[in-house]
């Protein structure tokens, strides 16, 4: 038992095994990493490729830049080079990597140089690393080269070290997910020597590079960054190996970072610094922004900055989250404890002037209250100017003018009213009237209008009601105090009124959005079909966003347009390509994204509980969606995905029920064939065998008995096969009865005579009313119906006679077949017309195939009649099958 317990405790990490299994299904990425151009990344990659090529490995060069270096070009000569794709950029002819050609060629390994390269406009992906990700997803191994300065998290640090801003960048997550990182290192002095010899750039370019980028200090710092990043990647690989093999060893420290950001310029630096900290600590990190619950003060520009900041954090490998609350410190600490964060990273800007004494500092408050959690401050550079902290967006000039007019108008009206009151009565508290002007200005024009009204009210009160009148002079000290108190109260009251108005507006906007979502949910809850849910979603989205909407569903390996609104909306080739990318990769593509940004639409996947159920396209304009619209869009898409998945499951349930019903019918049919057809076959085979072997020695009476058995069983088999063929005709829709005028009495007599021949020992009594009207139908089908009913009555009627009646009942002709058997329970009266349904005999098995009454119902309904069963029929026992046909003209009328 001890051994078993010890084995269980050293079980491999399931998450690590799942990650390993996921890697086995994808291609592998090998990155040749260098500190700077010219260290020999491409040369090392080609040297290693040449060795594998000599060993017979299918390795090709998708795109390799030699930069005119003869040694590199010589290595490239031994490899298969894929043709490049002709492209143009700003009027220049270019040769770019052909992604589709590489996917079609599908080698084992493909070389794609310069991972940070930007593709020309109009390409499927704007960046080459996205081409590489598609190759890896297709199961193709990729070798590529990258310089350390192109990593996104190091962009600001490299710019600070070298003074050169790197434009082409690669998200850190690309390097983090690489299966192998090969460090190509060269001492800075040797690299500078190679540069001077013209082995890196052309001579005229080399001299400029030495003066600017290729300085000894710069190269040393870049080399350190490359070594550190490679060491971190090796450590990650070692930890993965230990987890996969349940080996006890040095594990990660368990650090977790919580990064606080806002729509300010410093937050970008905070994210980059946090990314480097997380990489150095090998720790996960969460980027969070706090939004006020009672106020909507974000401008469109600030919202866009937040979206850009969150996308940067996600590219660097962070998890992002938005939190709503009023107390920022409390919300941050609550989230930090819930997420088990060990460090909080926050920007600490510089306050100017009086703000350092009056304003509350979030970093300082966090450092005082974050017990047990480290707080890491990120400060701006000295060269950076502190950003003006605009807690509220400044009003436009037109807004100032409108606020002043509202304040002046209300103050003048209150002053006139106060003067009128003062004529009749000198009130000591006449100043309270002016508070109405302040409060009214706050409600109508906001805080600015309230502040202006407070100043104007103080001046008007002083000018009109404080001695000496009609001057701004105040002689009594208590009047000065009263005026100061009035002005303070007016400003405070105006601020509160303005705040209440803002909160009411925020509540109104959010209530409108909530009501819209409620209306959509209510409409969606009443839809059972996928088409109804699609049209409800498309129309609601178009009405909410005021943009063209298209919704596509997977269909036979491709996408089909399920709904568009407005109806004249169409998709071009680029739009369909972006939609297919969203379907295949289950990620956003199209306008405003990194994949096919030239599309007019932004396509988002609809993810249900069981996977992707559709793709929604939202046409993008110059004005991006605001935060409320984004939230509403996400909620609507989530609910639509659930509704589509529910409709799909409902359809599958119906199909499954139909399949089960079909299986039940097939089992019943096989059961009928195996018993009811095998029995007559066995009788016939036995009789034939007896005749062949003993025919000469048998008496004539015995031979006649055997021949009669063969005839009877052959007829029985013929009826079974006919029933099966008739049911096939009914279900396939090929049954087309004739429309002849029939004499019911003739058809009934013929059917009875036929039954008497088949059942000679059975008494069949008939009762046909004279002068019956004709009916329109098919005599053959009606005769078959009556024979099936008689056959059924003989089987279940016992020894009693079977009665057949035909009479007129109002405007119908009624035909009934009655037996005096056991009868049918009321709950089974409708089921007797189902296929393969049979009532058992005392021995537990019913004779026949169970198709007779089902065929009868099919024939009768095909001729325009009705059929039903009644029980008990006579003397509280028996069964009656009643057929009704519309009556036609009488025989006498027809003869005339």
C-alpha positions in Angstrom: 0.0 0.0 0.0 2.9 2.4 0.7 4.3 1.8 -2.8 0.9 2.5 -4.3 0.6 5.8 -2.3 4.0 6.9 -3.3 3.3 6.2 -7.0 0.1 8.2 -6.8 1.9 11.2 -5.3 4.3 11.3 -8.2 1.7 11.2 -11.0 2.6 13.4 -14.0 0.9 16.8 -14.2 -2.3 16.4 -16.3 -2.1 20.0 -17.6 1.5 19.4 -18.8 0.5 16.1 -20.5 -2.5 17.9 -22.2 -0.1 20.6 -23.4 2.3 18.0 -24.7 -0.5 16.2 -26.6 -1.6 19.5 -28.1 1.9 20.1 -29.3 2.1 16.7 -31.0 -0.9 17.6 -33.2 0.8 20.8 -34.3 4.0 21.7 -36.1 7.1 22.7 -34.1 8.6 26.1 -34.1 12.3 26.6 -33.9 13.6 30.2 -33.4 17.2 31.1 -34.1 17.6 34.1 -31.7 20.3 36.7 -31.9 21.2 39.9 -30.1 21.5 42.0 -33.3 21.7 41.7 -37.1 24.8 40.0 -38.4 25.5 37.5 -35.6 24.8 34.7 -38.0 21.3 33.5 -37.4 20.4 32.8 -41.0 23.8 31.1 -41.6 23.3 28.8 -38.6 19.8 28.0 -39.7 21.0 27.1 -43.2 23.9 25.1 -41.9 21.7 23.0 -39.8 19.2 22.6 -42.7 21.9 21.4 -45.0 22.8 18.6 -42.6 19.1 17.4 -42.4 18.8 17.6 -46.1 21.8 15.3 -46.5 20.0 12.9 -44.2 17.0 12.8 -46.4 14.7 15.1 -44.5 12.0 17.0 -46.5 13.2 20.5 -45.7 12.6 23.5 -48.0 13.4 27.2 -48.0 10.2 29.2 -48.0 11.9 32.6 -47.7 15.5 33.3 -46.8 17.1 36.7 -47.0 20.9 36.5 -47.8 21.4 40.3 -47.8 24.0 39.8 -50.4 26.3 37.6 -48.3 28.0 35.0 -50.4 28.5 32.5 -47.7 24.8 32.5 -46.9 23.8 32.2 -50.6 26.2 29.2 -51.0 24.4 27.3 -48.3 21.0 28.1 -49.8 22.0 26.6 -53.1 21.6 23.0 -51.8 18.0 23.4 -50.7 14.7 23.5 -52.6 13.5 27.1 -52.7 9.8 27.7 -52.9 8.7 30.4 -55.5 8.0 33.8 -54.0 4.8 35.7 -54.4 4.9 38.9 -56.4 3.5 41.9 -54.5 3.6 45.7 -54.6 4.0 48.2 -51.8 3.8 52.0 -52.4 4.5 51.5 -56.1 7.5 49.1 -55.5 7.6 45.5 -56.8 8.3 43.1 -54.0 8.7 39.3 -53.7 7.1 38.0 -50.5 6.6 34.7 -48.8 3.9 32.5 -50.6 1.9 31.1 -47.7 -0.5 29.2 -49.8 2.3 27.7 -51.9 4.0 26.4 -48.7 0.7 24.9 -47.5 0.2 23.2 -50.8 3.8 21.9 -50.9 3.5 20.8 -47.3 7.1 19.9 -46.5 8.2 18.5 -43.1 10.2 21.6 -42.4 10.1 25.1 -44.0 12.5 27.9 -43.4 10.9 31.4 -43.0 13.4 34.1 -42.3 12.8 37.4 -40.5 9.9 36.6 -38.2 9.2 40.2 -37.4 8.7 41.3 -41.0 5.5 43.2 -41.9 3.6 41.9 -44.9 2.4 44.2 -47.7 -1.1 45.7 -47.5 -3.7 43.3 -48.8 -2.0 40.1 -47.5 -3.9 37.6 -45.5 -2.0 38.5 -42.4 -0.3 41.8 -41.7 2.7 40.2 -39.9 4.9 37.3 -40.9 4.7 35.6 -37.5 1.0 35.1 -38.2 1.9 33.3 -41.4 4.2 31.1 -39.3 1.4 30.4 -36.8 -0.9 29.2 -39.7 1.9 26.9 -41.0 2.3 25.4 -37.5 -1.4 24.9 -37.1 -1.3 23.0 -40.4 1.2 20.5 -38.9 4.3 21.9 -40.6 7.5 22.5 -38.7 8.9 26.0 -39.1 12.5 27.4 -38.6 12.8 31.1 -38.3 15.2 33.9 -37.2 14.6 36.8 -34.8 16.6 39.6 -33.2 15.9 40.3 -29.5 15.1 43.9 -30.1 11.9 42.9 -32.0 10.2 41.5 -28.9 7.2 43.6 -28.0 7.9 43.8 -24.2 11.5 45.0 -24.9 10.6 47.7 -27.4 10.7 50.6 -24.9 13.8 49.3 -23.2 15.6 48.9 -26.5 14.6 52.4 -27.5 16.0 53.7 -24.2 19.3 51.8 -24.6 20.0 52.4 -28.3 18.0 55.5 -29.1 16.4 53.7 -32.0 12.6 52.9 -32.0 11.9 49.5 -33.4 8.8 49.5 -35.5 8.5 45.8 -36.4 7.6 43.8 -33.3 6.6 40.3 -32.3 4.5 39.4 -29.3 6.4 37.7 -26.5 3.9 34.8 -26.6 5.3 33.7 -29.9 8.8 33.1 -28.5 7.2 31.7 -25.3 5.4 29.0 -27.3 8.5 28.1 -29.4 9.4 24.4 -29.1 13.1 25.2 -29.4 15.1 28.5 -29.1 18.6 28.4 -30.6 20.8 31.2 -29.4 23.2 32.4 -32.0 25.8 34.5 -30.1 28.7 36.6 -31.2 30.9 38.9 -29.0 30.1 42.6 -29.7 33.7 43.3 -30.8 33.6 40.6 -33.4 30.2 41.8 -34.6 31.5 45.3 -35.0 34.5 44.0 -36.9 32.3 42.0 -39.3 30.2 45.2 -39.8 33.3 47.2 -40.8 34.4 44.4 -43.2 31.1 44.8 -45.0 29.8 41.3 -44.0 26.6 42.7 -42.4 25.6 45.7 -44.5 26.9 47.5 -47.5 29.9 49.8 -46.7 27.9 53.1 -46.9 25.2 51.6 -44.6 27.8 50.0 -42.3 29.4 53.3 -41.3 26.0 54.8 -40.3 25.1 51.6 -38.3 28.4 51.8 -36.3 27.7 55.4 -35.4 24.1 54.8 -34.3 23.0 51.3 -33.4 26.2 49.1 -33.4 27.9 50.6 -30.5 29.8 48.5 -28.0 27.5 49.4 -25.1 24.3 48.9 -27.1 25.4 45.4 -28.4 26.5 44.4 -24.9 23.1 45.3 -23.5 21.2 43.5 -26.3 23.4 40.5 -25.8 22.5 40.4 -22.1 18.8 40.6 -23.0 19.1 37.7 -25.5 21.0 35.5 -23.0 18.5 36.2 -20.3 15.5 35.6 -22.5 17.0 32.3 -23.8 17.7 31.2 -20.2 14.1 31.9 -19.2 12.9 29.8 -22.2 15.2 26.9 -21.2 14.0 27.1 -17.7 10.4 26.8 -18.9 11.3 23.8 -21.0 12.9 22.1 -18.0 9.9 22.8 -15.8 7.6 21.3 -18.5 9.8 18.2 -18.7 9.7 17.8 -14.9 5.9 18.1 -14.8 5.4 15.7 -17.7 7.6 13.0 -16.1 6.6 13.6 -12.4 10.2 14.3 -11.5 10.8 16.2 -8.3 13.0 19.2 -8.9 13.2 23.0 -8.9 9.7 24.3 -9.6 8.4 27.8 -10.4 8.3 30.2 -7.4 4.5 30.6 -7.5 4.6 34.3 -8.0 1.5 36.0 -9.5 1.4 39.6 -10.6 -1.6 41.9 -10.6 -1.1 44.9 -12.9 -3.3 48.0 -12.5 -3.7 50.2 -15.6 -5.8 53.1 -16.8 -6.2 55.2 -19.9 -3.0 57.3 -19.3 0.3 57.3 -21.2 2.2 55.7 -18.3 0.1 52.5 -18.4 1.8 51.3 -21.6 5.1 51.4 -19.8 3.5 49.7 -16.8 2.4 46.8 -19.0 5.8 46.4 -20.6 7.7 46.5 -17.3 5.2 44.0 -15.8 5.8 41.7 -18.8 9.5 41.7 -18.2 8.9 41.1 -14.5 6.6 38.2 -15.2 9.1 36.7 -17.6 11.9 37.0 -15.1 9.8 35.5 -12.3 8.3 32.9 -14.7 4.9 34.0 -13.2 1.4 34.5 -14.7 0.1 38.1 -14.6 -3.3 39.7 -14.7 -3.9 43.2 -16.1 -6.9 44.9 -14.6 -8.7 48.3 -15.0 -11.1 49.8 -12.5 -14.2 51.6 -13.8 -16.6 53.8 -11.7 -19.9 52.2 -11.0 -21.8 55.4 -10.7 -20.2 57.5 -13.5 -19.7 57.4 -17.2 -16.9 59.9 -17.8 -14.7 58.0 -20.3 -14.3 59.7 -23.7 -14.1 57.7 -26.9 -10.4 58.4 -27.1 -9.7 57.1 -23.6 -11.8 54.0 -24.3 -9.8 53.3 -27.5 -6.6 53.7 -25.5 -7.8 51.1 -23.0 -8.7 48.7 -25.8 -5.2 49.2 -27.4 -3.6 48.7 -24.0 -5.5 45.5 -23.3 -4.6 44.1 -26.8 -0.9 44.8 -26.0 -1.2 43.0 -22.7 -2.8 40.0 -24.3 -0.1 39.9 -27.0 2.5 39.9 -24.2 0.8 36.9 -22.6 -1.3 38.5 -19.9 -4.9 37.8 -18.8 -7.1 41.0 -18.9 -10.1 41.9 -16.8 -12.3 44.9 -16.2 -13.7 45.6 -12.7 -16.5 47.9 -11.7 -16.4 49.7 -8.4 -16.2 53.1 -6.6 -13.3 52.5 -4.1 -10.3 51.7 -6.3 -8.1 50.6 -3.4 -10.6 48.2 -2.0 -11.4 46.7 -5.4 -7.7 46.2 -6.2 -6.9 44.5 -2.9 -10.0 42.4 -3.1 -9.1 41.1 -6.5 -5.5 40.6 -5.5 -6.5 38.4 -2.6 -9.0 36.5 -4.7 -6.4 35.8 -7.4 -3.6 35.1 -4.9 -1.4 37.8 -6.3 1.9 38.2 -4.7 2.9 41.5 -6.3 0.9 44.5 -7.5 2.4 46.6 -10.3 1.1 50.1 -10.6 2.2 53.3 -12.2 3.2 56.2 -9.9 2.9 59.5 -11.8 4.3 62.8 -10.7 1.9 65.3 -9.2 2.4 68.9 -10.0 1.9 71.9 -7.7 -0.9 71.8 -5.2 -2.2 68.4 -6.4 0.6 66.7 -4.4 -1.0 68.0 -1.2 -4.7 67.8 -2.0 -5.2 64.8 -4.2 -5.4 61.2 -3.0 -2.5 59.1 -4.3 -3.6 55.6 -5.3 0.0 54.1 -5.2 0.6 55.5 -1.7 -2.7 54.3 -0.4 -2.1 50.8 -1.8 1.4 50.6 -0.3 -0.2 51.4 3.2 -3.1 49.0 3.0 -1.6 46.1 0.9 -0.6 43.9 3.9 1.4 40.9 2.8 1.4 41.9 -0.9 4.4 43.6 -2.6 3.7 46.8 -4.5 5.9 47.6 -7.5 5.9 51.3 -8.6 6.6 52.2 -12.2 7.6 55.8 -12.6 7.7 57.9 -15.8 11.1 58.9 -17.3 12.4 62.4 -16.5 12.1 63.4 -20.2 8.4 62.6 -20.1 6.0 65.4 -19.2 3.5 64.5 -16.5 0.1 64.0 -18.1 -2.6 66.4 -17.0 -5.0 64.4 -14.8 -8.4 65.2 -16.3 -10.7 63.3 -14.1 -13.7 64.6 -16.1 -13.7 65.5 -19.8 -13.5 69.2 -20.4 -16.6 70.7 -21.9 -16.4 72.3 -25.4 -16.7 76.1 -25.8 -20.3 75.7 -27.1 -21.1 73.8 -23.9 -19.6 76.6 -21.8 -21.8 79.1 -23.6 -24.9 77.0 -23.1 -24.1 76.5 -19.4 -23.6 80.2 -18.9 -26.9 81.1 -20.6 -28.8 78.6 -18.5 -27.2 79.9 -15.3 -27.8 83.6 -16.3 -31.4 83.0 -17.3 -32.3 81.1 -14.1 -30.5 83.6 -11.9 -32.2 86.6 -13.6 -35.6 84.9 -13.2 -35.0 84.2 -9.5 -33.7 87.7 -8.9 -36.9 89.2 -10.5 -39.1 86.9 -8.4 -37.1 87.8 -5.2 -37.4 91.5 -5.9 -41.1 91.1 -6.4 -41.5 89.3 -3.1 -39.3 91.9 -1.4 -41.7 94.6 -2.4 -44.5 93.1 -0.4 -42.4 91.6 2.5 -38.8 92.1 3.6 -37.8 88.5 4.3 -34.5 87.9 6.1 -33.8 84.7 4.3 -34.5 85.8 0.8 -31.1 84.3 -0.3 -32.7 80.8 -0.1 -34.5 81.6 -3.4 -31.2 81.8 -5.2 -30.5 78.2 -4.3 -33.3 77.3 -6.6 -31.4 78.9 -9.5 -28.2 76.9 -8.6 -30.1 73.6 -8.3 -32.0 74.2 -11.5 -28.8 75.1 -13.4 -27.2 71.9 -12.0 -30.1 69.8 -13.3 -30.3 71.5 -16.7 -26.7 72.4 -17.4 -24.4 70.3 -15.2 -21.8 71.3 -12.7 -20.3 74.1 -14.8 -23.7 75.7 -15.1 -24.3 75.3 -11.3 -20.9 76.9 -10.5 -21.7 79.9 -12.7 -25.2 80.2 -11.2 -23.7 80.2 -7.7 -21.3 83.1 -8.6 -24.1 85.1 -10.4 -26.5 84.4 -7.5 -24.0 85.7 -4.9 -23.5 88.9 -7.0 -27.2 89.4 -7.6 -28.0 88.9 -3.9 -25.3 91.4 -2.9 -26.4 93.9 -5.6 -30.2 93.7 -5.0 -30.7 92.8 -1.3 -27.6 93.7 0.8 -27.2 97.3 2.0 -26.1 99.5 0.4 -28.4 98.4 -2.4 -27.4 98.5 -6.1 -23.7 98.3 -5.2 -21.3 95.5 -4.6 -20.2 97.0 -1.3 -20.9 95.1 1.9 -20.9 97.2 5.1 -22.1 94.8 7.8 -19.7 92.0 8.8 -22.5 89.5 9.3 -23.6 90.0 5.7 -20.1 89.1 4.5 -20.2 85.9 6.5 -23.8 85.2 5.2 -22.6 85.8 1.6 -19.6 83.4 2.0 -21.9 80.7 3.6 -24.4 81.2 0.8 -21.8 80.9 -1.9 -20.3 77.7 -0.3 -23.7 76.1 0.2 -24.7 77.0 -3.4 -21.5 75.4 -4.9 -21.9 72.3 -2.8 -25.6 71.9 -3.5 -24.9 72.5 -7.2 -22.2 69.8 -7.2 -24.5 67.3 -5.5 -27.3 68.1 -7.9 -25.0 67.8 -10.9 -23.7 64.5 -9.5 -27.2 63.2 -9.1 -28.0 64.1 -12.6 -24.9 62.3 -13.9 -25.7 59.2 -11.9 -29.3 59.3 -13.2 -28.0 59.6 -16.8 -25.6 56.6 -16.2 -28.5 54.6 -14.7 -30.7 55.5 -17.7 -28.1 54.4 -20.2 -27.4 51.1 -18.3 -31.1 50.5 -17.8 -31.7 51.0 -21.5 -29.0 48.6 -22.3 -30.3 46.1 -19.8 -33.9 46.5 -21.1 -32.6 45.9 -24.6 -30.8 42.7 -23.5 -33.9 41.6 -21.7 -36.1 42.2 -24.7 -33.7 40.2 -26.8 -33.5 37.3 -24.3 -37.3 37.2 -24.2 -37.6 37.1 -28.0 -34.9 34.5 -28.1 -36.6 32.3 -25.5 -39.7 32.0 -27.6 -37.7 30.7 -30.7 -37.4 27.0 -31.1 -35.8 26.9 -34.6 -32.3 28.1 -35.6 -33.6 30.3 -38.4 -35.9 32.2 -36.0 -33.1 32.8 -33.5 -30.7 34.0 -36.3 -33.2 36.6 -37.6 -34.0 37.8 -34.1 -30.2 38.2 -33.4 -29.4 39.9 -36.7 -32.3 42.4 -36.6 -31.6 43.2 -32.9 -27.9 43.8 -33.5 -28.6 46.0 -36.5 -31.1 48.1 -34.5 -28.7 48.4 -31.5 -25.5 49.1 -33.3 -26.8 50.8 -36.5 -24.4 48.8 -38.6 -24.8 46.1 -41.3 -24.8 42.6 -39.8 -24.2 39.3 -41.4 -24.4 35.9 -39.7 -22.9 32.8 -41.3 -23.3 29.1 -40.3 -21.1 26.1 -41.1 -22.5 24.1 -44.0 -20.8 21.0 -45.5 -17.2 22.1 -44.8 -17.8 25.7 -45.8 -19.8 28.8 -44.6 -23.2 29.9 -45.9 -24.9 33.2 -45.3 -27.8 32.5 -42.9 -29.1 36.1 -42.5 -28.0 39.6 -43.4 -29.6 42.9 -42.4 -30.2 45.2 -44.3 -31.0 42.6 -47.0 -28.8 44.3 -49.6 -25.6 43.7 -47.6 -23.1 41.5 -49.5 -19.7 40.0 -48.8 -16.7 40.0 -51.1 -13.8 37.5 -51.4 -11.8 39.1 -48.6 -14.8 39.1 -46.3 -15.5 35.4 -46.9 -11.8 34.6 -46.3 -11.8 36.4 -43.0 -15.0 34.6 -42.0 -13.5 31.3 -42.8 -10.4 32.2 -40.8 -12.7 32.9 -37.8 -14.4 29.6 -38.3 -11.2 27.6 -38.5 -9.2 29.4 -35.8 -12.1 30.4 -33.6 -10.7 33.9 -33.2 -11.7 37.4 -34.3 -10.6 38.4 -37.8 -11.3 41.1 -40.4 -11.4 44.9 -39.9 -9.5 46.2 -36.9 -7.7 42.9 -36.2 -4.4 41.4 -37.2 -5.9 39.0 -39.7 -7.2 40.3 -43.1 -7.7 43.9 -41.8 -8.8 45.0 -45.3 -12.2 43.3 -44.8 -15.1 45.7 -44.3 -16.5 43.4 -41.5 -15.1 42.3 -38.2 -16.0 38.6 -37.8 -16.4 37.1 -34.4 -16.9 33.4 -33.5 -20.2 32.3 -31.9 -19.0 29.7 -29.3 -21.6 27.5 -27.8 -21.1 24.9 -25.0 -20.3 22.3 -27.7 -18.0 24.4 -29.9 -18.4 26.9 -32.7 -22.0 27.3 -34.0 -21.6 30.2 -36.3 -19.7 33.4 -37.3 -21.1 37.0 -37.0 -19.8 39.9 -39.1 -20.2 43.5 -37.9 -19.5 46.1 -40.5 -16.9 48.6 -39.2 -16.9 52.3 -39.7 -14.5 55.1 -38.7 -16.3 55.4 -35.4 -15.4 52.4 -33.2 -17.9 50.8 -30.9 -17.9 52.3 -27.4 -17.7 50.3 -24.2 -21.4 49.9 -23.7 -21.9 48.8 -27.3 -19.1 46.2 -26.9 -20.6 44.8 -23.8 -24.0 44.6 -25.4 -22.5 43.0 -28.5 -20.7 40.3 -26.5 -23.8 39.5 -24.5 -26.0 39.2 -27.6 -23.5 37.0 -29.4 -23.2 34.7 -26.3 -26.9 34.3 -26.0 -27.3 33.8 -29.8 -24.6 31.1 -29.7 -26.5 29.3 -26.8 -29.8 29.6 -28.7 -28.2 28.1 -31.9 -26.6 25.3 -30.0 -30.0 24.6 -28.3 -31.7 24.6 -31.6 -29.1 22.2 -33.0 -29.5 19.9 -30.1 -33.3 20.0 -30.5 -33.0 19.1 -34.2 -30.6 16.3 -33.4 -33.0 15.0 -30.7 -35.8 14.9 -33.3 -33.5 13.1 -35.8 -32.5 10.7 -33.1 -36.1 10.0 -32.2 -36.8 9.4 -35.9 -33.9 7.0 -36.1 -35.0 5.1 -33.1 -38.5 4.9 -34.5 -37.0 3.6 -37.8 -35.0 1.1 -35.9 -38.1 0.0 -34.1 -39.9 -0.5 -37.4 -37.0 -2.4 -38.9 -36.9 -4.7 -35.9 -40.6 -5.3 -36.2 -40.3 -6.0 -39.9 -37.5 -8.4 -39.4 -39.5 -10.1 -36.6 -42.5 -10.4 -38.9 -40.4 -11.8 -41.8 -38.5 -14.1 -39.6 -41.7 -15.7 -38.2 -44.7 -15.1 -40.4 -42.8 -15.7 -43.7 -40.6 -18.5 -42.5 -43.6 -20.4 -41.2 -45.4 -20.7 -44.6 -42.0 -21.4 -46.2 -41.3 -24.2 -43.8 -44.8 -25.7 -44.6 -44.3 -25.4 -48.3 -40.8 -26.9 -48.2 -42.0 -29.8 -46.0 -44.9 -30.5 -48.3 -42.8 -30.4 -51.5 -40.2 -32.6 -49.9 -42.9 -35.2 -48.9 -44.3 -35.2 -52.4 -40.9 -35.7 -54.0 -39.8 -38.5 -51.7 -43.1 -40.2 -50.9 -45.4 -39.1 -53.7 -45.6 -42.5 -55.3 -46.6 -44.2 -52.1 -49.1 -41.6 -50.9 -52.8 -41.9 -51.4 -54.5 -39.3 -53.7 -56.2 -37.7 -50.7 -52.8 -37.2 -48.9 -51.3 -35.6 -52.0 -54.3 -33.3 -52.4 -54.0 -32.2 -48.8 -50.3 -31.4 -49.3 -51.0 -29.5 -52.5 -53.8 -27.6 -50.8 -51.3 -26.7 -48.0 -48.8 -25.4 -50.5 -51.5 -23.3 -52.2 -52.8 -21.9 -48.9 -49.3 -21.0 -47.6 -48.3 -19.6 -50.9 -51.4 -17.3 -50.9 -50.5 -16.3 -47.3 -47.0 -15.4 -48.4 -48.3 -13.5 -51.3 -50.5 -11.4 -49.0 -47.6 -10.6 -46.7 -45.4 -9.5 -49.6 -48.2 -7.5 -51.1 -48.7 -5.7 -47.8 -45.0 -4.8 -47.7 -45.1 -3.5 -51.2 -48.3 -1.5 -50.5 -46.7 0.1 -47.4 -43.7 1.0 -49.5 -45.9 2.7 -52.1 -47.7 4.7 -49.3 -44.5 5.9 -47.6 -42.7 6.8 -50.8 -45.7 8.9 -52.1 -46.0 6.9 -55.3 -49.5 5.8 -54.5 -51.9 7.4 -57.0 -55.5 6.0 -56.7 -57.9 6.2 -59.6 -60.8 8.6 -59.5 -63.5 6.3 -60.9 -67.2 6.3 -59.7 -67.7 3.1 -57.7 -70.7 1.1 -56.7 -70.0 0.3 -53.0 -72.2 -2.8 -53.0 -70.3 -4.4 -55.9 -66.9 -3.8 -54.2 -68.2 -5.1 -50.8 -69.6 -8.3 -52.4 -66.4 -9.0 -54.3 -64.3 -8.6 -51.2 -66.5 -10.8 -49.1 -66.5 -13.5 -51.7 -62.7 -13.4 -51.8 -62.5 -13.6 -48.0 -64.8 -16.6 -48.0 -62.5 -18.5 -50.3 -59.5 -17.8 -48.1 -61.4 -18.5 -44.9 -64.0 -21.2 -45.9 -64.9 -22.1 -42.4 -65.7 -18.5 -41.3 -69.2 -17.1 -41.4 -69.3 -13.6 -42.9 -72.6 -11.8 -42.9 -73.4 -8.8 -45.0 -76.0 -6.0 -44.8 -76.0 -3.5 -47.7 -78.6 -0.8 -47.9 -80.4 -0.6 -51.2 -79.9 2.3 -53.7 -76.5 3.4 -52.2 -75.0 6.5 -53.8 -71.8 6.2 -55.8 -68.4 7.2 -54.3 -65.3 8.4 -56.1 -62.3 6.1 -55.6 -60.3 3.1 -56.8 -62.1 -0.3 -56.8 -58.8 -2.3 -56.5 -57.6 -0.3 -53.5 -61.0 -0.3 -51.8 -61.3 -4.1 -52.3 -57.8 -4.5 -50.7 -58.9 -2.4 -47.8 -62.0 -4.4 -47.1 -60.1 -7.7 -47.5 -57.5 -6.5 -45.0 -60.2 -5.6 -42.5 -61.9 -9.0 -43.0 -58.6 -10.7 -42.6 -58.0 -8.8 -39.3 -61.6 -9.6 -38.1 -61.1 -13.3 -38.8 -57.8 -13.4 -36.8 -59.2 -11.6 -33.7 -62.9 -12.4 -33.9 -62.9 -15.9 -32.5 -65.6 -18.3 -33.6 -68.3 -15.7 -33.9 -69.5 -14.4 -37.4 -68.0 -11.3 -39.0 -70.5 -8.7 -40.1 -70.1 -6.3 -43.0 -72.5 -3.4 -43.4 -72.8 -0.6 -45.9 -75.3 2.3 -45.6 -75.7 6.0 -46.1 -75.0 8.3 -43.2 -76.0 11.9 -44.0 -73.6 13.1 -46.8 -71.3 10.1 -46.4 -71.3 6.4 -47.3 -70.4 4.3 -44.3 -68.9 0.8 -44.5 -68.2 -1.1 -41.3 -66.6 -4.5 -40.5 -67.4 -5.9 -37.1 -66.1 -8.9 -35.2 -67.2 -10.2 -31.8 -63.8 -10.9 -30.4 -62.1 -9.6 -27.2 -62.1 -6.0 -28.4 -59.6 -3.2 -28.0 -58.8 -1.1 -25.0 -59.7 2.6 -25.5 -56.1 3.7 -25.1 -55.1 1.5 -28.1 -57.9 2.4 -30.6 -55.6 4.8 -32.4 -52.5 2.7 -32.2 -54.0 -0.2 -34.1 -53.4 1.8 -37.3 -49.7 2.1 -36.6 -47.2 0.1 -38.6 -46.2 -3.3 -37.1 -48.6 -2.8 -34.2 -50.2 -6.2 -33.3 -52.5 -7.3 -30.5 -51.3 -10.5 -28.9 -53.2 -13.7 -28.7 -53.3 -15.8 -25.5 -50.2 -17.5 -26.6 -48.4 -14.2 -26.4 -47.9 -13.7 -30.1 -50.1 -12.0 -32.7 -50.3 -13.4 -36.2 -49.5 -11.4 -39.3 -47.1 -8.6 -40.0 -49.1 -5.8 -38.3 -49.4 -3.9 -41.6 -53.0 -4.6 -42.6 -54.8 -1.8 -40.8 -51.9 0.6 -41.5 -52.2 -0.1 -45.2 -56.0 0.3 -45.0 -55.7 3.7 -43.4 -53.2 4.8 -46.1 -55.4 3.6 -49.0 -58.6 5.2 -47.5 -56.9 8.5 -46.9 -55.4 8.5 -50.4 -58.9 8.1 -51.8 -60.2 11.0 -49.6 -62.0 8.9 -46.9 -61.6 8.5 -43.2 -61.2 5.4 -41.1 -61.4 4.7 -37.3 -61.9 1.9 -34.8 -64.6 1.5 -32.2 -64.8 -0.9 -29.2 -66.7 -2.5 -27.6 -68.9 -2.8 -30.6 -71.7 -5.2 -29.7 -72.7 -6.6 -26.3 -69.7 -5.0 -24.6 -67.2 -6.9 -26.8 -65.8 -7.0 -30.2 -64.3 -4.4 -32.6 -65.8 -2.3 -35.4 -63.7 -0.6 -38.1 -65.7 2.2 -39.8 -64.9 3.7 -43.1 -66.5 6.9 -44.5 -66.4 8.3 -48.0 -68.1 11.4 -49.3 -71.3 10.4 -51.2 -71.5 11.0 -54.9 -74.5 11.1 -57.2 -77.1 8.3 -57.1 -77.3 5.5 -59.6 -80.6 6.8 -60.9 -79.2 10.3 -61.4 -76.1 8.9 -63.0 -78.2 6.8 -65.4 -80.1 9.9 -66.5 
